[in-house]
């Protein structure tokens, strides 16, 4: 069983599915000869050839459009955008065509494709390279949005995304591409989409998070446990469609909730989760739902990233404040 990073788990999943299914095609900017800007497609060109591992021009709208055409004709393209901040030229193709294909054709055509993009901050990148705008895409009917938080979940969720008959936006938190290693068997076992993962069980407070912020959340949970606070941690993983049942069941038990995400605060997914907790779980709550998030600014450069990204200290402070309620 290989012990690998999240980036290597992406490569492993792509190679497995390309071996199992000849219809899987990988395309994007610098993904063939160079192996991708984060080296997540290294070795695929040599193994599968230039007809299945395709370098494209620097044209995101074209990448999306070609992928939609491939998917409509029976292929399963996995298209990479170098950074989430570069995805916006493809916004029209993703919203107006990929996400609507099944509805537009009344089910005669589906759009089995995956759009991959590194996203989030933490690597001291310049402007446009560090965005966390997943909420924009979570608003789009017909589009799944999936965000792994560990090597094992990256492997299993990417396999599920490629096998899904409808389009998936697969966002890879680049801050944790190589931060940790994990034993990930290359057994082709997919993980379920559309479901949250309960990473640890507790009774006093529920921490809800996804992506790279899962790391800080788990560290905070360890600290709180040492202080006598029993913490439940939920990794949302698929933010669209949102598995509120798991979150509501947890909050019904713990009666307190803090939501942690790196994206800007206003209109982030945390606001949607808080709203649904107010609508369907208000009577369970002993304290107001709290959010620990990024700020309503562009991700700042260099050392200021640490201030922007939710920290263990900010999570602890938020939990301590709601534990003061009876």
N, C-alpha and C positions, 0 to 999 in steps of 0.2 A: 504494500500500500504506500503510494508516494506521499511524502510530506511536502506540500507545495504552498505557494502564495496565492492570493486571490487572482493576480494576473495570470499565473500559470494554470489556475483552475479554469479560467476562460479559454485558454489555448487547448487544454485537455478536453473540455466539453465540445469545442468546435471540431477538433480532430475526431472525437468519437462519433459525432453525428454525421460528419462528412464521410466517414468510413461506412457507417450504417446506411446512409441514404445518399445516393448519387445526385439527387435533386438539390441538395444543399450547396449553395454558391456563396462565397465570401467576397465582398467587394468594398472598396473605400480608398482613401488617399494614403499612399505609402504603405499599404497593408501587405503587399506581396513581397517585393524585393527587399524592403527594409524591415518587414515584420511589424509594422505599426509604430506609432510614436511612443507607445508604452510597451512595445514588444509583446503584445498579446496574440499576434498571429505569426510568430516566429516558427519557421519550419513547415508551415502549411503549403507554401508554394512548391517546395521540393517534394512534398509528399503527394500533393493532389494536382499539381500542374496549373499552367496559366489560364486554362479554360474555366477553372473553378475557383481560383484565387486571383482576383482581378484588381490591378491598380487603376484608379480612376483619375480624371482631371480634378483640379481644385474647384469643384462646382457641386455644392450640397444639394441644390434643387435637382440637378441632373441625376445625382446618386439616388435620391429618393424616387424620382420619376422612373428611372430604369428598374429599380427594385420592384416598384408596383407593377410594372409591365411584366417582369419575370414572374412575380407571384400569381398574376392573373392567368398566366399560361402554364402553370403547374410546377414551377420551380419554387425553391424555398430560400430566397436570398437572405443573407445576414449582412447588412450594410453598416459600416462604421463611419461615424463622424468623429473627426480628430478630437474635438472638445464639444461639450454641450453648448458653449458659447457661440459655436459656428453653425448650430443647427437651424437657426432662424430663416435662412434662405429656403430651407426645405419645409417650412411651416405650412405653406399652402398645400403642397403635395401630400403631406401627412394628414392634415385636417380634411381637406376637400376631396381627397381620393382614397388614400389607404384606409382611413377610419370609416369611410362611408360605403366601401365597395359592396359589402354584403347587403346593406340596406338598399343601396341604389339599384342592385340587380335582383332584389327580392330573393336573395339566397342562391341565385344561379352561379355567382362567382364569390369566392372568398379571397382573402389577401394574406396568405401565410408568410409573413416576413417579420424579421427582427431588425430594428434600428438600434445599434449600440452606440453609446457615447460615454467617454470619461466625464465625470462631473464633480463639482464641489471644489472647495479650496483646500489649503493646507500644504501646497508644494511651492509657494512663493512665485506663482505664475503671474504674467502681466494681465491687464484688463482683457475681458472676453474669455479668459481661460478658466475662471474659477466660479462660474455661476451655479446656483442651485435653484433652477426654475421649474422643478417638477410639477408644481401646482398648475402651471399653464396647460400642461398636457393631461393632467388628471381631470381637467374640466371637459375633455373631448369625448363624446360618446363614440363607442366602437373601437377605442384604443386602450390597450392595457399598458400600465406603467409599472415596471418591476425594478427594484433596487436591492441588490444583494449586500450583505454586511459581513460575510466571512467567505473563505475559500470554498467550504463545503456547500454553502448556500448558493454561491456563484455558479458552481458546477451544476447542481441539481436544478436551479431555476433557469439557467440558460438552456439546458436540454429541454425543459418544459416549454420555454418560450419558442424554441425552434419548432417543436412539434405542434404548437398551437395553430389552429386553422385561421386565426385572425391576427392583425398586426400587434406587435409588442414593442414598446420603447423600453430598452434595457439599459439602465443608467448605472455606470460602474464608478463607485467613489474612489477617485484616484489617490486620495490621501492614504488609503489602506491597501492599495495595490500590492505593496511589498512589506507591509508593517508586521504581519504575523504569518506563520505557516501552520498548516493543519493537515492531518491525515485525510486524504480524499481518494477513496477507491475509484478507479476508472471503470465502473461497472455499468454505466449507462442508466442508472436509476435517477429518474427525474424527481424533483420535489413538487408538491402541489402549488399551483398558482392560486391567487385569490384568497389566500389564507395567511393569517398572522402566525408567527412562531412565538410560543411562550418560552423564553430562554431561561427563566428561573421563576419559581413560584414563591409567593409571599402573601402576607395577610394585612399589612398596614398601609401600603401605598402602591399604586400601579404607575410604572414609568413606561411611556409609549414612545418609541423612536424608530428610526430606520437608517440604513446607509452607514456612513462613517461615524455618525453620532452614537451608534450602538456601543462603540468602544468606551467613550467617556461615561455613558450611562451605566455600563456594567461595572466600571471602576467605582462610580459613585454608589452603586448598589452594594458593593463589597464594603465600602466605608460605612454605609448606613447600617448594614447588618452587624458590624462590630460595635455600633452604638445602640444596638437593640431594636432597630427598626426593620421589620420584615418586609422585603421589597419584591414585588413581582415585575419582571421586565418583559415587555412585548416588542418584538421586531415585526413591524407591519409588513415589510418585504414587498407585497403587491399593494401599491397605494391606490391603484385604480384597476378593478373594482375594490372597494375598501371593505375589509372583513370587520364590520363593527360588532358582530355577534361576540367574537372573542374578546374584544375590548370591553364591551358592556358587561359580559360575564365576569371579567376580572374586576372591574370597578364596583360591581354589585358586591363582591367579596371584600375588597380592600377599602372601599368608600372614599378613596382619595386618588387623584390622578395628576401627574405632571407629564406634559408632552414636550419632547425635545427634538428639534430639527435645525439644520444648518441654514435652511432657506430664510429669506426675509420674513419678518413677522406678519405683516399685513397681508391678508388673503392667502397665507400659507396653508398647507394641509392641516396643520395643527388647529387652525380656526374651525375647519370643517369637523374635525373629531370632537372638539369642544362643543360645537353646536349640537352635534348628534347626542353627545352625553347629556346636554341640557334638555333636549327634546325627549329622550328615551330613558335616561338614567338619573334624572334630577333627584328623585326621592332616595336614591342610594348614597348621595354625596353628603359627606360631613363638612366639606370645605370647597371653596371655589376651585375649578380646574385651573391649573397654572400652565404657562408655556415658557420654555427656555429656548430661544431661537436666535437666528442671526438678526441683523438690523436692517432697516429700510434704506440701505445704501448699497452702492456697488461694493463688491468685496475689496477691501483695502489691500495695499501691497505689503509684502515682506512681514515684518514683525507685528504689524497691526492685524494680520490675519488671526493671531491668537486671541485678540480681543473680540473679534467678530464671531469666531466659531464658538458654539456653546462649550463651556469648560466644565470640568468636574466640580469646581467651586461654585459655579452658578447653579448647577443642578442641585447640589447639596443645600444651598441657601434656599432654593425654591421648596424643596421637600421639607426642610426645617420649618419654613413659614406655615405650610399647610398642616403640619403635625401639631401646631399650636391650637388648632381648632378642636373642639371637644369631639 
